[in-house]
Amino acid sequence: MKVFLRNKKAAIGLSIVLAYVIIALFAPLLIEANPIARVGRPHVAPDADHLLGTTRMGRDVFTQLIYGTRTSLAVGLFAGFLVVAIGTVLGIAAGYFGGWVDEIINFCTNVILVIPQLPLLLVIAAFLGQTSPFVIAIIIGITSWAWGARVTRAQTMTLRRREYIQASELLGEPAHRMIFVELFPNLLSIIGFNFIGSVTYTIITQATLEFLGLGNPMAVSWGTMLYHAQTTSAMTVGAWWEVVAPAAAVAGIGVGLSLLNFGVDEISNPRLRTLGTIAAATRAQEKIDRARSAGKLQEAVR
């Protein structure tokens, strides 16, 4: 934890993500209001009564933003868990067992990778009609596991050739113990990268699908907020706050998750960690050289 918090990217990213999680968990305690209730006049600018103004229907934007955080974050975490679970299971099975198991899984993975992701999601969502946020999460989860499975398979095949793995097999260790005790702990960094990336991708994709009108318009999320702002021509009438609030929320969680991902990568990757140490040492040496040069200059002036 000390090493993790010492990394600036990881610490800042974790702080941003935790802030969103706290808002999502304690939304009913922060604001005891119905996010779809009409509480004011249409398109009221931000003021003391409505911190982020109101929508065309007179709904409070700040209340919708708080409750929308719960929906969007829950969808992202749920879909991320699905992606990681499917990709990890299939990747480890393909890399460890090989043979016909690897061939079947590799074929399915290649098929999913070849199909364009966003058009596939648009077709499925359009076929199902107005879908709820969690149906969108399931759709994303079962169509986005291929990349994680491919990376997990490659790393599993690398670990499969390690001497300690082969020694454990010669000792007669069962397959399930080999997978959960020997392989799985060494794959946690890749699984973490896959999970964080999947959550980021899900939140952005969900907002995109709902903005295009393929979600449930009665649900409260960042995507539906953007959809309603677009259908009511919020920017045209000057109600910029209806667009800026959810867009900033999506951008903020994206920045937080990306920084967290970069920080975890630097911590778990010895090469990046070494490069960071070298860069810090170089900057420290430059400061020392500048200080010495300044001291010599002062002595020359005296």
N, C-alpha and C positions, 0 to 999 in steps of 0.2 A: 504493500500500500504506500510506503514511503517513496519507493521508486516511481510508482504510478503518479502520485501527487506532485513529485518533483518535476515531472514532464509538464511543461506549460500547456501544450496542446491538449493532453489528456485531462488535465485539471480544469481547464476552461470548458472543454466539451462536456465533461461530467457535470460541471456546475449548471450549464445551460439545460442539459437533459433532465437533471434532478429538479430544476425549477418547473419544467413542463410536467413532470410526474407529480409533483406536489400540487400543482394547480388542478391536474386531472383527478387526483384522489380526493381533494378537499373542495371540489367545486360547489357542492351543495352548502358547505359551511361558509364559503366565501361570498356566495350570492344565493339567497333564498328567493328565487324568482323563476317564473316559467320563461324559458328562452324564446318560445313562439307566441307569447302573449303580447298584445298590443298595449304599449305603455306610454305612447306619446304621439305627436303629430308626425306625418311623413317627412323624411329627409331633414331631420333636425340636426344641425351641426353640433360637434362636441361641446359640451358645457358642463356645469357643475352637476346637473341632474342626470345627464347621459354622457359619460366620460368619452365614449367613442361615437356619439350621435345615435341616430335611429335609421331604420331602413324605410323603404317605400311603404311597407305595411305598418310602420310605427313600432317595430320591434327594436329592443335595445341591442346595439351591436356588441357592447362589452359583455353582456350576459351571454349572447350567442357565442362569442369568442371563447369564453371560459368553458361553457358546456361543450362547444365544438372540440376543445382540446381533449376532453375525455374520449369522445368518439374517435377522432383521428388517431390518437395515440394508442387506444385499445385495438383498433384495426391494424395499425402498424405492428404492434407487438404480437398479435395473434397470427397475422400472415407471416411475420418473421419466424415465429416458432414453427409453423407448418413447413416453410421453406427449408429451415435448418434440419428439422426432423427427417423429412423425406430425403433431402440431399445427403445428409450424413449417413443414414442407414444404407441407401443405395450405393454411395461412394465407397463406404467401408466394405460392403459385401462384394462389390466388383473388384476392388483392389486386393482384398485378402483371399477370396476363394478362387478368383480367376476362372479360366475355362469357359464353359457355356454360360455360367452366371454372369461373368464379365461381358460376354458377347451380347447377351440379351439386354442387360442394363445399358451397355455402351450404345447399342442400337437405339433404344428409347431416348437416351440422352441426346444423341445426335439429331434425332427427329425434332425434339423440343427446341434444340438450339437453332436449327435451320428455320423454323417457323418464326416470322417477325413477331416480337412480343406484344407491342402495343396494338397493332391491328388485330391480333388474336383476341386480346382482351376486349377491344371495341366490339368485335363480332359477337363474342359470348355475352357481353353485357347487353348489347342491343337485342339479341335473341331472347334473353330472359326478361327484358323490359326494365321497368323501374325496380332496381334491386336495392336491398338494404345494405348498409355499410359492411356488415359481417359476411354477407353473401359475396360482396366484392373482395373481401379479405380471403375467402375460401378460393375464389377464382384465381386471385393472384398467387396464393400459396401453392395450388396444384399445377400452375403453369410456369413457375419461376424457379424451380429447384435444380434445373439442369446444370447451370454454371457451378453451383456449390457442389453438386455430385461429381462433376468432372475434376475440380480442384482436390476434393477429398480423396477421390480415387487415385490421383497422381501421387499425393503425399502418402497414402496408405501403401501403394506399391513400392515407394522408396523405403518406408519403414519396414516393409515386409522382408527386405533383403539385409537388414541390420543383423549383426552377429547375435545380439541378445535375444532377438526374436527367433532366430533359427535354433539357438541353444535351448530356448524354452520349448520349442516344438520337439526337439530331440528328447527332452525330458518327459514328453508325453502330456504336456499341458493341454487341456481341452480348448476347443475353438472359442467358446464364449468367454473364457478367462483371458485368452490371448487378446481378444478384441477389447474387452472392457478394462482390463488391467494394464496391458502392455501398449496397445495401439491408441485407445481413446484419449488418455491423458496427453499424449504427444500431438493430438490433433485439436486441442482446445483453442489454440491461437487462430487456426484457420476457421474453426467453427464460430469463434467470436467475430472475426472479420465478416463472415458470411451473414451472421445474424444482424450486425449493425447495418451492413449494406442493404440487406433485405428490408429492414424497418424503414430506412430512408427511401428506398425505391417504392415501397408500398404506400407510404404517406403521400408522396408526390403523385403516384399513379392514381390513387383513390381520389385525390383532389382533381386530377385531370378528367377522370371518368364522370365525376359528379358535376364538374363545370360544364361538360358537354351534354348534360341532361340525362345521363344513363343511370343515375342513382335515384334514391327516394327523396323527392324534394321536401318532404315533411321531416326528414331527419335533420338533426343539427350537427353540422360538421363544417370544417373550413371549405370543403369543396362545394357544399350546398350554399354556403354564404356567398361564394364567388358566382355560383350559378344564378342566384336571385339578384345579385348586383348587376350581372350582365343582362338578365331578362328585363329588369326595370330601368336599364340605361342609366345606371348610377353615375358613371363618369360624365355622361352627356349633360346631366342636370347639375353637375358640380358636386355630387355627393361622393367625393373621393375616399372618405373614411370607410365606406362599405367595401371597397376593394383593397385599400391599403392594410386594414387590420388583418384579414385572413391571409393575405399574401405575405405580410411580415411574419405571421405566425409560422407559415410553411417554411419560409426562408430561415427563420431562427432555429427551428428544430433540425433543418437540414445542415446548417452550419455547426450546431452542437454535435450531431451524430458524426459528421465528417471529421471534425477536430478530434473527437473521441477515437474514431477509427485510425486516424493518422498517429495519434499518440500511442495507442495500443500496438500499432505496427512498429513504431520506433522502439518501444520497450521490449517487444518479443523478438525483434530482428537484431542479432548482434552486429551486423554490418552497419545498419542505420544508427545503432547506439554508438558504435565506434566513430562514425562520421560526425555525430553530434558532439562527442567528446573532443575530437580533433578541432572542430570548428570553435568550440568554447575556449579551448586552449589557445588557438590562434588569435581570437579576439582579446583574450587576457594578455597575450604577449604584445599585441599591438598597443594596448593601453599602457603597458609598461614602457614600451619604446617611445611612445608620445610623451609620457611623463619624464623620461630621461632627457629627451630632446628639449622639452620645456625648461628643465632644470639647467641644462648646459647653456641654453639661450639666456636665462636670467643671470648666470654667472658671467657670461660674456658681456652683458650690458653693464653689470657692476664694475 
